[in-house]
Amino acid sequence: MMADPTRARMLARLLSGESRTAGELAQAAGITPQAATSQLAQLQDAGLICLRAQGRHKYFALADADVAHALQALAMVAERDGVQARWQRPAYQPLKHARRCYGHLAGELGVAQFNMLLARGYLHESDSGLRLTEAGRQWLDGLGVPVPPPRGRLAYRCMDWSERQDHLAGPLAKALLNHYLHAGWLRAGPESRALLATPAGLARLLPMIEG
Protein backbone atom coordinates (compact mmCIF):
# COMPACT_ATOMS: atom_id res chain seq x y z
CA MET A 1 0.00 0.00 0.00
CA MET A 2 2.82 2.42 0.85
CA ALA A 3 4.93 1.40 -2.16
CA ASP A 4 2.61 2.93 -4.75
CA PRO A 5 4.16 6.32 -5.73
CA THR A 6 0.84 8.17 -5.71
CA ARG A 7 -0.19 6.91 -2.29
CA ALA A 8 3.34 7.43 -0.99
CA ARG A 9 3.19 11.11 -1.95
CA MET A 10 -0.15 11.46 -0.17
CA LEU A 11 1.21 9.83 2.99
CA ALA A 12 4.32 12.00 2.86
CA ARG A 13 2.10 15.10 2.67
CA LEU A 14 0.35 13.96 5.86
CA LEU A 15 3.59 13.28 7.71
CA SER A 16 3.54 16.82 9.09
CA GLY A 17 0.72 15.76 11.40
CA GLU A 18 -1.77 18.18 9.84
CA SER A 19 -5.08 17.18 8.28
CA ARG A 20 -5.59 17.78 4.57
CA THR A 21 -8.53 17.73 2.18
CA ALA A 22 -8.78 15.32 -0.74
CA GLY A 23 -8.11 18.22 -3.10
CA GLU A 24 -4.90 19.18 -1.31
CA LEU A 25 -3.70 15.58 -1.34
CA ALA A 26 -4.60 15.22 -5.00
CA GLN A 27 -2.48 18.27 -5.77
CA ALA A 28 0.42 16.89 -3.74
CA ALA A 29 0.21 13.58 -5.62
CA GLY A 30 -0.23 15.18 -9.04
CA ILE A 31 -3.54 13.45 -9.78
CA THR A 32 -7.16 14.48 -10.28
CA PRO A 33 -9.53 14.77 -7.28
CA GLN A 34 -11.53 11.85 -8.68
CA ALA A 35 -8.45 9.61 -8.75
CA ALA A 36 -7.51 10.78 -5.24
CA THR A 37 -10.85 9.63 -3.86
CA SER A 38 -10.10 6.03 -4.85
CA GLN A 39 -6.55 6.13 -3.48
CA LEU A 40 -7.65 7.66 -0.19
CA ALA A 41 -10.35 5.01 0.21
CA GLN A 42 -7.71 2.31 -0.13
CA LEU A 43 -5.46 3.98 2.44
CA GLN A 44 -8.38 4.33 4.82
CA ASP A 45 -9.42 0.69 4.38
CA ALA A 46 -5.82 -0.32 5.16
CA GLY A 47 -5.91 1.63 8.41
CA LEU A 48 -3.15 4.02 7.37
CA ILE A 49 -5.24 7.20 7.40
CA CYS A 50 -8.38 8.38 9.14
CA LEU A 51 -11.18 10.68 8.02
CA ARG A 52 -12.76 13.53 9.97
CA ALA A 53 -15.83 15.30 8.61
CA GLN A 54 -16.44 18.92 9.54
CA GLY A 55 -19.55 20.36 7.96
CA ARG A 56 -19.31 19.88 4.23
CA HIS A 57 -15.57 19.34 4.37
CA LYS A 58 -13.66 16.10 4.87
CA TYR A 59 -10.16 16.05 6.28
CA PHE A 60 -7.65 13.20 6.12
CA ALA A 61 -4.78 12.53 8.53
CA LEU A 62 -2.40 9.70 9.34
CA ALA A 63 -4.11 7.12 11.52
CA ASP A 64 -1.64 7.45 14.40
CA ALA A 65 1.99 7.94 15.39
CA ASP A 66 2.82 4.31 14.55
CA VAL A 67 2.06 4.98 10.87
CA ALA A 68 4.21 8.13 10.97
CA HIS A 69 7.11 6.22 12.50
CA ALA A 70 6.77 3.48 9.89
CA LEU A 71 6.98 6.07 7.12
CA GLN A 72 10.03 7.65 8.72
CA ALA A 73 11.72 4.25 9.10
CA LEU A 74 11.05 3.30 5.49
CA ALA A 75 12.44 6.63 4.28
CA MET A 76 15.61 6.06 6.28
CA VAL A 77 16.10 2.57 4.86
CA ALA A 78 15.38 3.71 1.30
CA GLU A 79 17.86 6.58 1.53
CA ARG A 80 20.68 5.04 3.54
CA ASP A 81 22.87 4.94 0.41
CA GLY A 82 24.00 8.46 -0.47
CA VAL A 83 21.94 10.07 2.29
CA GLN A 84 24.51 12.79 2.96
CA ALA A 85 24.56 13.89 -0.67
CA ARG A 86 20.77 14.06 -0.78
CA TRP A 87 20.46 16.30 2.26
CA GLN A 88 23.14 18.67 0.97
CA ARG A 89 21.02 19.59 -2.04
CA PRO A 90 19.64 23.16 -1.87
CA ALA A 91 16.03 21.97 -2.17
CA TYR A 92 16.46 19.80 0.93
CA GLN A 93 18.24 22.35 3.11
CA PRO A 94 15.09 23.94 4.62
CA LEU A 95 13.73 20.50 5.51
CA LYS A 96 17.06 19.48 7.00
CA HIS A 97 17.20 22.56 9.21
CA ALA A 98 13.69 22.36 10.66
CA ARG A 99 10.49 20.56 9.71
CA ARG A 100 7.33 19.02 11.11
CA CYS A 101 7.38 15.32 11.91
CA TYR A 102 3.85 14.26 12.88
CA GLY A 103 3.34 17.46 14.85
CA HIS A 104 6.73 17.76 16.52
CA LEU A 105 9.97 19.56 15.64
CA ALA A 106 12.46 17.58 13.56
CA GLY A 107 15.64 18.26 11.65
CA GLU A 108 18.68 20.04 13.02
CA LEU A 109 16.58 22.19 15.35
CA GLY A 110 14.64 19.17 16.59
CA VAL A 111 17.80 17.27 17.46
CA ALA A 112 19.28 20.37 19.12
CA GLN A 113 16.11 20.85 21.17
CA PHE A 114 16.20 17.27 22.42
CA ASN A 115 19.87 17.48 23.34
CA MET A 116 19.21 20.75 25.20
CA LEU A 117 16.36 19.22 27.22
CA LEU A 118 18.60 16.36 28.31
CA ALA A 119 21.69 18.51 28.95
CA ARG A 120 19.80 20.98 31.14
CA GLY A 121 18.09 18.25 33.10
CA TYR A 122 14.58 19.12 31.93
CA LEU A 123 14.13 15.51 30.87
CA HIS A 124 15.51 12.51 32.70
CA GLU A 125 16.06 9.20 30.96
CA SER A 126 15.62 5.96 32.85
CA ASP A 127 14.83 2.35 32.07
CA SER A 128 11.13 3.30 31.91
CA GLY A 129 11.73 6.07 29.36
CA LEU A 130 11.85 9.86 29.41
CA ARG A 131 10.47 11.69 32.43
CA LEU A 132 9.84 15.42 32.85
CA THR A 133 11.78 16.72 35.86
CA GLU A 134 10.78 19.49 38.24
CA ALA A 135 13.28 21.77 36.50
CA GLY A 136 11.57 20.89 33.24
CA ARG A 137 8.17 21.78 34.67
CA GLN A 138 9.49 25.14 35.81
CA TRP A 139 10.98 25.78 32.37
CA LEU A 140 7.66 24.98 30.68
CA ASP A 141 5.86 27.23 33.14
CA GLY A 142 8.23 30.06 32.26
CA LEU A 143 7.47 29.55 28.57
CA GLY A 144 3.75 29.45 29.26
CA VAL A 145 3.41 25.89 28.00
CA PRO A 146 1.07 23.71 30.10
CA VAL A 147 2.18 20.14 30.72
CA PRO A 148 0.07 17.89 28.47
CA PRO A 149 -2.36 15.61 30.34
CA PRO A 150 -0.95 12.16 31.18
CA ARG A 151 -2.22 9.95 28.37
CA GLY A 152 0.36 7.31 27.68
CA ARG A 153 3.94 8.42 27.17
CA LEU A 154 4.57 12.13 27.61
CA ALA A 155 7.84 12.10 25.68
CA TYR A 156 9.94 9.58 23.81
CA ARG A 157 12.78 9.36 21.30
CA CYS A 158 12.22 9.42 17.54
CA MET A 159 15.05 8.73 15.09
CA ASP A 160 15.42 11.76 12.82
CA TRP A 161 15.13 11.13 9.09
CA SER A 162 17.86 13.54 8.00
CA GLU A 163 20.13 13.74 11.06
CA ARG A 164 20.25 10.04 12.02
CA GLN A 165 20.01 11.14 15.66
CA ASP A 166 17.03 11.26 17.99
CA HIS A 167 14.65 14.15 18.33
CA LEU A 168 11.81 14.50 20.81
CA ALA A 169 8.41 12.99 20.08
CA GLY A 170 5.15 12.65 21.96
CA PRO A 171 2.61 15.07 23.49
CA LEU A 172 5.32 17.22 25.08
CA ALA A 173 7.05 17.68 21.71
CA LYS A 174 3.75 18.66 20.09
CA ALA A 175 3.00 21.17 22.84
CA LEU A 176 6.41 22.79 22.37
CA LEU A 177 6.08 23.07 18.60
CA ASN A 178 2.57 24.50 18.92
CA HIS A 179 3.96 27.13 21.29
CA TYR A 180 6.76 28.07 18.90
CA LEU A 181 4.26 28.46 16.06
CA HIS A 182 1.72 30.44 18.10
CA ALA A 183 4.47 32.68 19.45
CA GLY A 184 5.55 33.40 15.89
CA TRP A 185 9.03 31.96 16.40
CA LEU A 186 8.57 29.43 13.60
CA ARG A 187 6.48 29.73 10.46
CA ALA A 188 5.15 26.81 8.43
CA GLY A 189 5.46 26.83 4.65
CA PRO A 190 2.22 26.30 2.68
CA GLU A 191 3.47 23.45 0.48
CA SER A 192 6.22 21.84 2.56
CA ARG A 193 6.91 20.39 5.98
CA ALA A 194 9.79 22.84 6.32
CA LEU A 195 9.64 25.32 9.20
CA LEU A 196 11.25 28.74 8.91
CA ALA A 197 12.54 30.75 11.86
CA THR A 198 11.12 34.27 11.97
CA PRO A 199 13.13 37.25 13.25
CA ALA A 200 11.48 36.72 16.65
CA GLY A 201 12.46 33.06 16.48
CA LEU A 202 16.04 33.91 15.65
CA ALA A 203 16.12 36.14 18.72
CA ARG A 204 14.33 33.78 21.13
CA LEU A 205 14.19 30.21 19.90
CA LEU A 206 17.62 29.62 18.40
CA PRO A 207 19.64 30.85 21.41
CA MET A 208 17.38 28.84 23.73
CA ILE A 209 17.84 25.60 21.77
CA GLU A 210 21.34 25.94 20.42
CA GLY A 211 22.98 28.01 23.17
Solvent accessible surface area in square Angstrom, and as a share of the most:
residue,aa,sasa,rsa
1,M,95,0.42
2,M,45,0.20
3,A,96,0.75
4,D,42,0.22
5,P,86,0.54
6,T,21,0.12
7,R,34,0.12
8,A,37,0.29
9,R,111,0.41
10,M,0,0.00
11,L,0,0.00
12,A,53,0.41
13,R,32,0.12
14,L,1,0.00
15,L,8,0.04
16,S,2,0.01
17,G,36,0.34
18,E,58,0.26
19,S,40,0.26
20,R,37,0.13
21,T,37,0.21
22,A,29,0.22
23,G,39,0.38
24,E,69,0.31
25,L,0,0.00
26,A,2,0.02
27,Q,135,0.60
28,A,37,0.29
29,A,4,0.03
30,G,68,0.65
31,I,47,0.24
32,T,78,0.45
33,P,76,0.48
34,Q,141,0.62
35,A,42,0.33
36,A,0,0.00
37,T,86,0.50
38,S,62,0.40
39,Q,36,0.16
40,L,3,0.02
41,A,47,0.36
42,Q,67,0.30
43,L,0,0.00
44,Q,71,0.32
45,D,127,0.66
46,A,52,0.40
47,G,43,0.41
48,L,25,0.13
49,I,5,0.03
50,C,60,0.36
51,L,67,0.34
52,R,125,0.46
53,A,72,0.56
54,Q,104,0.46
55,G,79,0.76
56,R,237,0.87
57,H,109,0.48
58,K,118,0.50
59,Y,56,0.21
60,F,17,0.07
61,A,21,0.16
62,L,5,0.03
63,A,38,0.30
64,D,64,0.33
65,A,27,0.21
66,D,106,0.55
67,V,15,0.09
68,A,0,0.00
69,H,51,0.23
70,A,38,0.29
71,L,23,0.11
72,Q,5,0.02
73,A,51,0.39
74,L,97,0.48
75,A,23,0.18
76,M,35,0.15
77,V,81,0.47
78,A,84,0.65
79,E,23,0.10
80,R,166,0.61
81,D,130,0.67
82,G,54,0.52
83,V,18,0.11
84,Q,121,0.54
85,A,67,0.52
86,R,68,0.25
87,W,3,0.01
88,Q,108,0.48
89,R,123,0.45
90,P,117,0.74
91,A,85,0.66
92,Y,50,0.19
93,Q,72,0.32
94,P,56,0.35
95,L,34,0.17
96,K,27,0.11
97,H,68,0.30
98,A,1,0.00
99,R,0,0.00
100,R,29,0.10
101,C,0,0.00
102,Y,32,0.12
103,G,13,0.13
104,H,3,0.01
105,L,1,0.00
106,A,0,0.00
107,G,0,0.00
108,E,66,0.30
109,L,1,0.00
110,G,0,0.00
111,V,11,0.06
112,A,25,0.19
113,Q,1,0.00
114,F,3,0.01
115,N,75,0.38
116,M,10,0.04
117,L,3,0.01
118,L,51,0.25
119,A,90,0.70
120,R,101,0.37
121,G,32,0.31
122,Y,33,0.12
123,L,5,0.03
124,H,85,0.38
125,E,77,0.35
126,S,51,0.33
127,D,161,0.84
128,S,114,0.73
129,G,31,0.30
130,L,23,0.12
131,R,134,0.49
132,L,13,0.06
133,T,23,0.13
134,E,110,0.49
135,A,46,0.36
136,G,0,0.00
137,R,109,0.40
138,Q,117,0.52
139,W,36,0.13
140,L,1,0.01
141,D,113,0.59
142,G,71,0.68
143,L,28,0.14
144,G,55,0.53
145,V,8,0.04
146,P,107,0.67
147,V,51,0.29
148,P,20,0.12
149,P,77,0.48
150,P,131,0.83
151,R,198,0.72
152,G,76,0.73
153,R,156,0.57
154,L,38,0.19
155,A,4,0.03
156,Y,31,0.12
157,R,104,0.38
158,C,11,0.07
159,M,87,0.39
160,D,0,0.00
161,W,32,0.11
162,S,5,0.03
163,E,34,0.15
164,R,71,0.26
165,Q,96,0.43
166,D,30,0.16
167,H,0,0.00
168,L,0,0.00
169,A,0,0.00
170,G,5,0.05
171,P,45,0.29
172,L,3,0.01
173,A,1,0.01
174,K,73,0.31
175,A,23,0.18
176,L,0,0.00
177,L,1,0.00
178,N,69,0.35
179,H,40,0.18
180,Y,0,0.00
181,L,37,0.19
182,H,158,0.71
183,A,45,0.35
184,G,31,0.30
185,W,16,0.05
186,L,4,0.02
187,R,130,0.48
188,A,38,0.29
189,G,17,0.17
190,P,108,0.68
191,E,121,0.54
192,S,49,0.32
193,R,25,0.09
194,A,9,0.07
195,L,2,0.01
196,L,74,0.37
197,A,29,0.23
198,T,26,0.15
199,P,114,0.72
200,A,48,0.37
201,G,0,0.00
202,L,98,0.49
203,A,71,0.55
204,R,138,0.50
205,L,0,0.00
206,L,29,0.14
207,P,72,0.45
208,M,29,0.13
209,I,5,0.03
210,E,101,0.45
211,G,82,0.79
